[in-house]
Amino acid sequence: MNRVEFKKILIVEDSDKLRNSLAEHFSKANDVTPCANFNSALEAISEDRYDIILLDLILPDENGLKLMEYVGQTPVVILSDLGADSYILDGLGAGAADYIVKPASLAIIEARMALRLLPDEKANIASRGLILNIAKRTASYEKTPLNLTSSEFNILMFLMQNAGNFYTASEIYEEVWKMPYLNTTTIKAHLSNLRKKMLAVSNRCASLIITEFGKGYAFIDSNE
């Protein structure tokens, strides 16, 4: 798992239980400043520089999104109960590097934060004309952008990182979301939409993901 280490982290969360849990977890390998409200967070960023900010939106004294006006180039990962598309789009539109909907495990939160801290030379995954930047969460095929949802991006990233290996829908679900598989069609739906978007760009792009009965799905990284 990607780890966050030797970083200065600002955690803005009004729930005492969650804030303390996050602070305890990340303090093992980082310099952590926990804040319970907007004003204390604003004071913290005015006095110090941080490598990354973990930000709740529902704060007792202000909408957490307003803090985005003051963070400059510091990557912000939003961690919020507000899971509707409109809130996620507002957060990403305001400049957040990522948006995590509660509840989420500490492992998932740390993995998503670690991706936002990757240096440019380690952020790209590339194969056969397809390029993913896992820090900026962008995708393109032969310089043509692919407009992927967060789930589509995560599935494609997992398959590319494990190219040549087949995974069933349940295995993809458990590997990507790090949760026990629920008997739903969500993975098949995401893969169907992903392939449609890849096909709209190029037949060759869409052919990079294959399906074999009884084996599952795989990203093919060679012409053989």
TORGUKOL-767699 format. One record per atom (N, C-alpha, C): residue in one letter; x, y, z. Coordinates in steps of 0.02 Angstrom, whole numbers, padded with zeros to 5 digits, always signed. Last residue first. Example, Ala and Ser with C-alpha at 12.3 -4.5 7.8 and 13.67 -1.06 7.14 Angstrom:
<sites>
s+00642-00112+00354;s+00684-00053+00357;s+00645+00002+00394;a+00660-00284+00390;a+00615-00225+00390;a+00660-00165+00390;
</sites>
This chain:
<sites>
e+00054-00462-01417;e+00053-00534-01430;e-00016-00564-01415;n+00069-00334-01385;n+00034-00347-01448;n+00029-00421-01463;s+00034-00297-01211;s+00078-00316-01267;s+00037-00330-01328;d-00052-00278-01107;d+00000-00228-01117;d+00049-00246-01171;i-00219-00285-01071;i-00167-00317-01111;i-00114-00266-01129;f-00309-00307-00926;f-00279-00257-00970;f-00221-00290-01005;a-00451-00414-00903;a-00379-00400-00900;a-00361-00343-00946;y-00580-00505-00817;y-00558-00448-00857;y-00483-00438-00849;g-00622-00679-00814;g-00635-00610-00795;g-00607-00560-00844;k-00634-00818-00824;k-00572-00788-00799;k-00581-00716-00778;g-00756-00856-00875;g-00727-00896-00822;g-00663-00868-00792;f-00719-00784-01031;f-00769-00819-00989;f-00734-00862-00937;e-00626-00638-01036;e-00627-00709-01052;e-00674-00744-01003;t-00603-00478-01105;t-00641-00521-01059;t-00637-00593-01083;i-00486-00339-01108;i-00519-00398-01137;i-00556-00437-01082;i-00433-00182-01150;i-00465-00221-01097;i-00503-00278-01129;l-00390-00138-01272;l-00339-00148-01220;l-00367-00185-01160;s-00487-00106-01360;s-00464-00175-01361;s-00411-00189-01308;a-00504+00031-01348;a-00553-00012-01316;a-00529-00084-01312;c-00395+00073-01429;c-00397+00089-01358;c-00444+00042-01321;r-00433+00028-01553;r-00373+00000-01523;r-00371+00014-01449;n-00543+00110-01578;n-00552+00037-01571;n-00493+00004-01537;s-00549+00264-01488;s-00516+00221-01536;s-00534+00148-01524;v-00645+00343-01422;v-00580+00372-01440;v-00547+00331-01495;a-00751+00261-01400;a-00764+00326-01433;a-00700+00360-01455;l-00690+00160-01328;l-00709+00147-01397;l-00723+00212-01435;m-00681+00222-01204;m-00620+00204-01239;m-00634+00192-01313;k-00816+00231-01174;k-00776+00292-01180;k-00711+00279-01216;k-00850+00096-01171;k-00884+00141-01218;k-00843+00205-01229;r-00771+00052-01064;r-00756+00029-01132;r-00789+00073-01184;l-00836+00118-00958;l-00765+00131-00972;l-00748+00111-01044;n-00961+00058-00959;n-00955+00130-00974;n-00883+00148-00993;s-00921-00072-00925;s-00958-00060-00987;s-00952+00013-01008;l-00864-00050-00799;l-00822-00074-00854;l-00856-00063-00922;h-00978-00011-00727;h-00921+00035-00734;h-00877+00014-00792;a-01054-00129-00737;a-01080-00066-00763;a-01024-00016-00775;k-00973-00221-00671;k-00989-00232-00742;k-01015-00168-00774;i-00975-00163-00543;i-00912-00168-00580;i-00925-00177-00655;t-01114-00171-00506;t-01080-00107-00511;t-01015-00110-00552;t-01204-00269-00482;t-01177-00265-00551;t-01134-00203-00561;t-01175-00354-00325;t-01207-00303-00368;t-01175-00306-00437;n-01146-00415-00189;n-01170-00447-00250;n-01211-00399-00292;l-00998-00344-00130;l-01071-00346-00125;l-01097-00373-00192;y-00846-00393-00058;y-00886-00386-00118;y-00961-00390-00102;p-00769-00295+00070;p-00799-00358+00048;p-00846-00347-00011;m-00649-00173+00010;m-00707-00191+00050;m-00733-00258+00026;k-00563-00104-00074;k-00538-00131-00011;k-00595-00147+00037;w-00590-00061-00200;w-00624-00027-00145;w-00603-00051-00076;v-00503-00142-00276;v-00507-00070-00288;v-00536-00033-00227;e-00518-00273-00228;e-00452-00244-00235;e-00454-00167-00241;e-00656-00295-00231;e-00621-00300-00167;e-00551-00269-00170;y-00684-00275-00369;y-00718-00236-00317;y-00677-00236-00253;i-00604-00374-00428;i-00592-00303-00442;i-00622-00259-00388;e-00668-00488-00377;e-00598-00474-00360;e-00580-00402-00372;s-00794-00477-00438;s-00788-00475-00365;s-00717-00461-00342;a-00760-00489-00573;a-00791-00428-00549;a-00784-00422-00473;t-00595-00566-00586;t-00668-00567-00589;t-00695-00501-00563;y-00451-00537-00682;y-00486-00528-00618;y-00561-00531-00630;f-00295-00585-00755;f-00368-00582-00758;f-00398-00578-00687;n-00150-00495-00803;n-00184-00538-00755;n-00260-00529-00759;g-00104-00400-00888;g-00093-00470-00907;g-00126-00519-00860;a-00067-00277-00765;a-00077-00296-00835;a-00061-00369-00848;n-00090-00206-00650;n-00086-00279-00646;n-00097-00309-00716;q-00104-00076-00682;q-00051-00092-00635;q-00040-00168-00628;m-00219-00085-00761;m-00154-00068-00792;m-00096-00087-00746;l-00315-00115-00663;l-00302-00163-00716;l-00235-00150-00751;f-00309+00004-00584;f-00294-00062-00555;f-00276-00113-00609;m-00347+00100-00679;m-00281+00104-00647;m-00261+00036-00618;l-00478+00060-00705;l-00428+00059-00759;l-00358+00060-00730;i-00535+00084-00578;i-00534+00017-00607;i-00481+00010-00661;n-00516+00223-00564;n-00486+00176-00515;n-00482+00105-00542;f-00590+00273-00673;f-00518+00285-00669;f-00485+00234-00623;e-00718+00233-00635;e-00689+00208-00697;e-00614+00215-00697;s-00732+00310-00517;s-00733+00237-00514;s-00702+00206-00576;s-00726+00442-00566;s-00678+00419-00517;s-00674+00343-00515;t-00750+00440-00747;t-00773+00451-00678;t-00719+00425-00631;l-00654+00513-00880;l-00675+00456-00840;l-00703+00479-00772;n-00625+00560-01029;n-00661+00591-00973;n-00692+00536-00930;l-00473+00557-01102;l-00528+00513-01084;l-00562+00544-01022;p-00392+00654-01230;p-00414+00645-01161;p-00473+00596-01156;t-00267+00600-01337;t-00339+00617-01335;t-00365+00604-01264;k-00138+00553-01337;k-00148+00625-01324;k-00221+00647-01327;e-00158+00415-01339;e-00125+00449-01395;e-00143+00523-01395;y-00274+00438-01219;y-00250+00387-01266;y-00223+00423-01327;s-00275+00483-01044;s-00276+00500-01115;s-00251+00441-01156;a-00329+00544-00886;a-00316+00488-00930;a-00318+00512-01002;t-00292+00602-00720;t-00311+00614-00789;t-00292+00553-00831;r-00252+00623-00585;r-00310+00582-00602;r-00337+00600-00671;k-00138+00678-00539;k-00188+00725-00564;k-00254+00690-00583;a-00082+00556-00499;a-00083+00612-00453;a-00137+00662-00474;i-00088+00469-00604;i-00125+00451-00544;i-00123+00505-00490;n-00114+00482-00765;n-00077+00519-00715;n-00115+00510-00649;l-00105+00361-00890;l-00141+00384-00831;l-00093+00423-00788;i-00110+00333-01062;i-00072+00362-01007;i-00120+00384-00952;l-00092+00227-01198;l-00137+00247-01144;l-00095+00271-01085;g+00003+00179-01284;g-00031+00241-01302;g-00077+00267-01249;r+00051+00064-01217;r+00020+00060-01283;r-00023+00121-01299;s+00051+00133-01058;s+00055+00070-01096;s+00017+00077-01161;a+00094+00212-00906;a+00087+00216-00978;a+00094+00147-01010;i+00066+00311-00770;i+00065+00241-00791;i+00051+00242-00866;n+00145+00441-00680;n+00116+00416-00742;n+00121+00340-00748;a+00211+00479-00564;a+00138+00485-00565;a+00106+00453-00627;k+00344+00489-00552;k+00314+00426-00530;k+00238+00424-00538;e+00377+00615-00591;e+00409+00560-00627;e+00381+00492-00606;d+00305+00698-00503;d+00283+00691-00572;d+00313+00630-00607;p+00281+00620-00342;p+00317+00665-00387;p+00297+00649-00459;l+00128+00601-00251;l+00178+00571-00295;l+00214+00625-00335;l+00025+00646-00176;l+00092+00670-00157;l+00147+00640-00201;r-00089+00584-00210;r-00086+00656-00222;r-00017+00685-00209;l-00066+00456-00162;l-00068+00468-00235;l-00062+00541-00252;a-00082+00475-00026;a-00016+00459-00052;a-00012+00472-00127;m-00220+00491-00014;m-00176+00547-00001;m-00107+00536-00031;r-00260+00360-00044;r-00282+00415-00088;r-00239+00477-00077;a-00202+00291+00063;a-00184+00274-00006;a-00202+00331-00053;e-00268+00349+00174;e-00196+00358+00165;e-00174+00343+00093;i-00400+00308+00149;i-00384+00379+00154;i-00310+00391+00142;i-00385+00168+00154;i-00407+00200+00092;i-00389+00274+00092;a-00345+00153+00288;a-00302+00129+00233;a-00320+00162+00167;l-00452+00200+00360;l-00388+00237+00363;l-00342+00217+00306;s-00604+00189+00263;s-00554+00161+00308;s-00491+00205+00307;a-00744+00298+00268;a-00689+00268+00230;a-00636+00244+00279;p-00918+00343+00260;p-00858+00321+00297;p-00806+00290+00250;k-00864+00488+00165;k-00866+00449+00227;k-00923+00399+00224;v-00786+00504+00010;v-00849+00506+00046;v-00844+00461+00108;i-00659+00607-00048;i-00675+00542-00018;i-00739+00549+00022;y-00583+00682-00179;y-00644+00687-00137;y-00661+00617-00113;d-00438+00776-00227;d-00476+00715-00223;d-00535+00726-00175;a-00393+00903-00241;a-00357+00852-00278;a-00396+00786-00279;a-00499+01045-00266;a-00478+00988-00224;a-00444+00935-00268;g-00549+01151-00338;g-00478+01138-00341;g-00454+01082-00298;a-00681+01169-00357;a-00647+01220-00316;a-00572+01208-00313;g-00715+01054-00423;g-00714+01116-00460;g-00680+01172-00423;l-00715+00964-00319;l-00663+00958-00370;l-00657+01021-00411;g-00828+01017-00250;g-00763+01011-00218;g-00706+01006-00268;d-00930+01009-00345;d-00912+01074-00316;d-00842+01072-00285;l-00932+00871-00365;l-00913+00915-00421;l-00894+00984-00396;i-00977+00831-00239;i-00912+00808-00263;i-00887+00853-00319;y-01103+00892-00236;y-01052+00912-00187;y-00983+00892-00210;s-01166+00826-00343;s-01160+00899-00344;s-01107+00923-00295;d-01168+00690-00308;d-01125+00713-00362;d-01114+00788-00361;a-01166+00666-00129;a-01202+00678-00192;a-01154+00705-00245;g-01106+00653-00005;g-01085+00609-00059;g-01120+00618-00125;l-01047+00719+00134;l-01087+00742+00077;l-01066+00703+00014;d-00958+00687+00230;d-01019+00648+00229;d-01061+00663+00167;s-00785+00695+00170;s-00849+00724+00188;s-00906+00673+00188;l-00635+00753+00138;l-00663+00695+00171;l-00730+00716+00201;i-00530+00811+00009;i-00592+00821+00047;i-00616+00754+00074;v-00369+00853+00001;v-00412+00795-00006;v-00472+00806+00038;v-00269+00969-00080;v-00322+00960-00030;v-00362+00898-00047;p-00102+01025-00104;p-00157+00979-00122;p-00205+00969-00064;t-00060+01195-00113;t-00060+01136-00070;t-00117+01089-00091;q-00059+01314-00181;q-00046+01253-00220;q-00046+01189-00177;g-00179+01398-00082;g-00128+01402-00134;g-00121+01337-00172;v-00276+01405+00017;v-00225+01351+00022;v-00171+01356-00031;y-00384+01491+00016;y-00324+01512+00051;y-00266+01462+00048;e-00497+01440-00040;e-00476+01506-00064;e-00408+01526-00036;m-00528+01327+00029;m-00493+01319-00034;m-00468+01385-00062;l-00608+01361+00133;l-00536+01359+00146;l-00495+01352+00082;k-00735+01343+00088;k-00708+01411+00086;k-00633+01413+00099;l-00767+01214+00118;l-00747+01228+00049;l-00716+01298+00043;g-00818+01212+00246;g-00748+01197+00236;g-00723+01214+00167;n-00919+01340+00300;n-00914+01286+00251;n-00840+01274+00237;e-00901+01373+00477;e-00897+01393+00406;e-00899+01331+00362;d-00910+01325+00607;d-00908+01397+00598;d-00906+01420+00525;p-00913+01184+00608;p-00961+01222+00649;p-00963+01296+00635;l-00913+01106+00444;l-00878+01131+00503;l-00924+01177+00542;i-00914+01001+00322;i-00964+01024+00371;i-00927+01042+00436;l-00801+00959+00253;l-00839+01017+00228;l-00888+01044+00279;d-00633+00918+00300;d-00704+00906+00305;d-00741+00968+00280;l-00478+00883+00225;l-00528+00934+00241;l-00599+00908+00243;l-00310+00873+00235;l-00369+00830+00235;l-00426+00871+00264;i-00177+00935+00141;i-00231+00952+00188;i-00287+00902+00180;i+00002+00930+00127;i-00064+00908+00106;i-00114+00924+00161;d+00112+01001+00170;d+00119+00961+00109;d+00051+00939+00082;y+00101+01171+00227;y+00086+01100+00233;y+00095+01065+00166;r+00169+01305+00320;r+00157+01274+00255;r+00148+01199+00265;d+00097+01423+00439;d+00142+01369+00419;d+00124+01344+00350;e+00008+01525+00462;e+00069+01524+00501;e+00119+01472+00478;s-00101+01505+00386;s-00071+01572+00382;s-00004+01574+00418;i-00142+01379+00421;i-00111+01387+00355;i-00081+01457+00345;a-00192+01408+00552;a-00136+01361+00542;a-00102+01371+00474;e-00299+01493+00529;e-00242+01518+00567;e-00181+01473+00555;l-00383+01404+00464;l-00360+01464+00428;l-00298+01493+00463;a-00406+01314+00569;a-00372+01291+00508;a-00344+01350+00469;s-00477+01394+00657;s-00412+01368+00678;s-00372+01342+00619;n-00590+01422+00576;n-00546+01476+00598;n-00478+01450+00621;f-00652+01294+00555;f-00625+01333+00500;f-00574+01384+00523;n-00605+01165+00676;n-00650+01213+00644;n-00613+01254+00591;a-00511+01081+00729;a-00581+01061+00737;a-00629+01109+00702;c-00357+01014+00670;c-00399+01072+00683;c-00472+01051+00684;p-00194+00946+00694;p-00267+00935+00691;p-00305+00999+00709;t-00050+00923+00610;t-00085+00976+00645;t-00160+00963+00639;v+00087+00811+00608;v+00016+00822+00598;v-00010+00880+00641;d+00216+00743+00528;d+00204+00800+00572;d+00132+00822+00560;n+00224+00560+00521;n+00217+00628+00493;n+00210+00680+00548;a+00210+00434+00570;a+00264+00445+00521;a+00264+00515+00492;k+00112+00440+00667;k+00164+00389+00674;k+00223+00401+00627;s+00014+00527+00633;s+00069+00553+00674;s+00125+00503+00682;f-00088+00457+00571;f-00038+00490+00528;f+00022+00517+00568;h-00161+00404+00683;h-00136+00362+00628;h-00079+00395+00590;e-00192+00515+00760;e-00152+00461+00789;e-00121+00418+00734;a-00270+00588+00670;a-00208+00616+00696;a-00163+00562+00724;l-00379+00500+00651;l-00336+00519+00595;l-00269+00545+00618;s-00429+00498+00783;s-00409+00437+00750;s-00362+00451+00691;n-00461+00632+00804;n-00410+00600+00846;n-00384+00536+00814;r-00561+00647+00706;r-00501+00689+00704;r-00444+00656+00745;l-00659+00556+00750;l-00625+00545+00686;l-00560+00585+00682;k-00691+00612+00879;k-00671+00543+00871;k-00632+00531+00807;d-00728+00745+00851;d-00671+00731+00894;d-00645+00660+00883;s-00769+00816+00701;s-00784+00757+00743;s-00722+00740+00784;d-00714+00914+00620;d-00746+00934+00682;d-00765+00876+00727;e-00561+00929+00540;e-00616+00884+00552;e-00648+00901+00619;v-00422+00942+00454;v-00476+00987+00474;v-00540+00945+00479;i-00254+00920+00465;i-00317+00883+00467;i-00371+00930+00494;l-00109+00942+00377;l-00161+00978+00413;l-00225+00939+00408;i+00053+00876+00381;i-00017+00865+00364;i-00062+00907+00408;k+00207+00857+00314;k+00169+00901+00359;k+00096+00899+00337;k+00287+00696+00302;k+00250+00753+00275;k+00220+00795+00330;f+00340+00567+00320;f+00383+00626+00324;f+00352+00688+00291;e+00225+00473+00220;e+00278+00477+00270;e+00317+00542+00263;v+00099+00374+00171;v+00114+00445+00179;v+00164+00450+00236;r+00108+00233+00059;r+00110+00263+00125;r+00123+00337+00121;n+00024+00113-00037;n+00059+00177-00036;n+00053+00208+00033;m+00042-00060+00000;m+00000+00000+00000;m+00044+00062+00000;
</sites>
